[in-house]
Amino acid sequence: MTDDEILLGLTLTVVLATGSQILANKMRVPALIVLLPVGFVAGALTDVIHPDRLLGPYFDALVSLSVSVILYDAGLGLNLRNLTGRTRWIVGRLLLIGVLVTFLVVAAVSPALFHIPLRLAAMLGVILVVSGPTVVGPLLEYVRPTDRLRRILIWEGTLTDPIGGILGALVFHAISQSNRIDIGRGYQLGQFSISMAVGIVGGTVGAGVLWLTLRTLRLGETLGTLAQLATVIAVSAGCDIVRDDTGLIAAIVTGLAATNIRGLDMPARRPFFETLVQLIIGLLFISISSTVTPSSLVPVLLPALGLIAVLVLVVRPFVAYASTSGSDLTGGERAFIGWMAPRGIVAAATASAFSASLVDQGVHGADKILPVTFLVIVGTVLLYALTAAPVARRLAVVRAEGTRLLLVGGEPWVVAMGKALRAAGLDVLMWAGLAEERERIKDAGIGLAQGDLLATATNPGARLEGVTAVLLATDDDDFNALASVVVQDTVEGPVYRVGPPHESHGVIAPYTGGDILFGRALVRHVLASRYEGGARFLVQPASSPLPPAYDTLFVVRANHRLEPVTEKQRVTPVEGDTVVLLGSGPSEGFEKAP
């Protein structure tokens, strides 16, 4: 290719990857639904974006390193403290039973469906055992299942990726070196164990390097992000040099260690890293799907639809039933797990790399692996994207609609406000640092958030699960301002804080952080003073006449969505809404009007 063609190809790939993800975001669908057909069409219309022409033999190495970065980022979201007891047991069984059953079924039916030898059917089987957080995550964000379901499916999808990658490498080498698969004498099991050991050692080294750079040297946000990127690439490449495809294990172990080791000074916000991961995902899907030609899809289209039906209607429900048997999951939760197994980037990457190598070696039927994988990815993602939300609603596993509020603070007036918001129909969770304040929250009968709020919030992979709004109302204005900045990236919705005194000389409170509640007249010390002076909270329907001398603080919509009055917005209640007011009232702390 000429220099101009290379520039055109690279530019077109980046533009298509970015544009597809923007379009998917506006359509509120997983990006994969747009990326794969766009890459396929672009590859059919022009050959300048084909990775074999742009990068030649270096494409496979770049794919391996790129997937490692994606898995490291996914590993940052796997907090072991959220995977306890029966949940850990369920995930382990899903991994073991899911990988084994999927491999055996695909390997058994593929020779008849696609007219390929058993060794290639085994290759296709290990490719299709993987799922992936890049697909499961966006689907679950859209469906909004219960927290426990989300944790189980994210853990399963993330951990199957490196397992599938290593198994694929073992089967590939067995095929390419001997034209057969030797599994009868434990050879492959031993090879798998060696690969796991190499990856774990590499991940341990990566965690040590991150401890040195982030904990000891205390690098800031920019250098800390660069240190993470360099570490992941170094340990992944090093492990792959020692043993093929062990870099995936090293990457995810490094991410797991980074998010679970207490005291590791991870940057609180990683906009560059997150942007890089999104770009990598787009580039990989566009590049890989561009290598699939229309002529290669036609012969395998109908058999691939049959394979998708087997995977969706037989394999996954059986795996879910067997893995969750004896658990405390509800019938609806078990059924939903049986209806969520899309394939993603690792399946595409391994199929692209291994099929191309086997085709070059002249293995008969190897040219069918990539188009079959492509169709399975498109088919499963499209099917689950269209059906997951209605299925979740039918099974009653969707989180309750409305705002789930985390109210931070433990002073008497804050607890009384929490009781009022709960009386208005909100799901309220509170957090406070002092033992006295925590006891006050418990005595009020309000749910108490466990753990260290800032430690959770500053973990880049953590999320305050289920929380859709945060209200900061401690007696430390600087804490409220700082926390409003830090917590923003760990919740799904807005973060508010009570205002500091107008003449405040705090370090940061007057200058930054969150939308200010209730306007300039009702700042924190004024709210506390009025409550101590006898003012109380009142909860009443919006249709009732407003009493004199009451200030409107919150409007709770009929669908239990919270809309607070803030410095920037005034909220108008309508019929069916509930309002929370502050004024004079009974001594209990709030009054709920009939």
Secondary structure by P-SEA (a helix, b strand, c coil): ccaaaaaaaaaaaaaaaaaaaaaaaaacccaaaaaaaaaaaaaaaccccccccccccaaaaaaaaaaaaaaaaaaaacccccccaaaaaaaaaaaaaaaaaaaaaaaaaccccccccaaaaaaaaaaacccccccaaaaaaaacccaaaaaaaaaaaaaaaaaaaaaaaaaaaaaacccccccccaaaaaaaaaaaaaaaaaaaaaaaaaaaacccccccaaaaaaaaaaaaaaaaaaaaaacccaaaaaaaaaaaaaacccccccccccaaaaaaaaaaaaaaaaaaaaaccaaaaaaaaaaaaaaaaaaaccaaaaaaaaaaccccccaaaaaaaaabbbbcaaaaaaaaaaaaaaaaaccccccaaaaaaaaaaaaaaaaaaacaaaaaaaaccccccccccccccccaaaaaaaaaaaaaccbbbbbbccaaaaaaaaaaccccccccaaaaaaccccccccccbbbbbcccaaaaaaaaaaacccccbbbbbbbccccccccccccccccccccccccaaaaaaaaaabbbbbbbccccccccccccccccccccccccccccbbbbbcccbbbbbbcccccccccccc
